[in-house]
Amino acid sequence: MNTRTRSLFFALALPLALSPACGKRRAGVFAYVSNERAGTVTVIDTQTDTVVSTIPVGARPRGIRVSPDAKLIYVALSYPSNRREGEDKIAAIDVGSEKIVEKYDAGSDPERFAVTRDGKKIYVSNEDAGTASVIDLAAHKVVAALQVGIEPEGVTLSPDGRWCYVTAESSSNVSVIDTRADQVVATFSVGARPRETAFAPDGSRAYVTAENGRSVT
């Protein structure tokens, strides 16, 4: 998406119950917000609606997710809009220490991503390259770069983890990745400039929002 229309943050909420010995948090639900221009992740206590911490991550943080065991926060780091150097990584932040403990190659210009339920793989949209990268976390590398639509953004796994839907803003389509084979097995058109996908709990339907099309498919 262009810089004029880009959302400057992404967020997720995570319930935590950490003792003082293992981290800075008391029990509660905390929202983690990636700040694209500031190069930080803000931690908000949702019970009091107050900022309790700011985590410096550098680069240009965008997509943000929690690991299945809720011990890590993953955030996509891309090239800063005002600098030439960047990282193109997925950073893993330890929830307790609020420190970056690992960084994974993520292909060019990672934007949004999804973590598999077993925590073994991450599927990433590479906005400038028109690809979706598959990261093997144990191997610490990208094991597949799949051609999808133009300016891919939203990445969503089906409830059973079998399918990964990747929306493409400029080509207005959705690519379906078979996560068993890590191959694109279908592509279909939706409304103009699709952004996100939400699956029904039973996985029977998926709903795709289209920003310019002003529609839900």
Secondary structure, 3 states (H helix, E strand, C coil): CCCCCCCCEEEEEEEECCCCCCCCCCCEEEEEEEECCCCEEEEEECCCCEEEEEEECCCEEEEEEECCCCCEEEEEEECCCCCCCCCCEEEEEECCCCCEEEEEECCCCEEEEEECCCCCEEEEEECCCCEEEEEECCCCEEEEEEECCCCEEEEEECCCCCEEEEEECCCCEEEEEECCCCEEEEEEECCCCEEEEEECCCCCCEEEEECCCCEEC
